[in-house]
């Protein structure tokens, strides 16, 4: 497949897929067209072009996914109290409507 890539000192800055109609080596809008077999190694800021081949830095480590933080027991209790207050308020409004004879 073909990609459009921006390089600075042979370091990949960014890339995107290129049309198959584009010629390898063609330059347009500051990008150059390259032919690659595998895009999984194309990581901006971590891949170099060496002898016409894109090579991922050997010390590159994929970032860890962000950890989902569980709310503390105090936060859970606060949330439950707030939800309870909102529910009680809605029930009071509903009972007022019923006792007043319904909606007008």
PyMOL commands that set and color helices and strands:
alter all, ss='L'
color gray80, all
select helices_A, chain A and resi 73-99
alter helices_A, ss='H'
color red, helices_A
select strands_A, chain A and resi 2-8+11-17+27-28+31-35+47-50+53-56
alter strands_A, ss='S'
color yellow, strands_A
deselect
rebuild
show_as cartoon
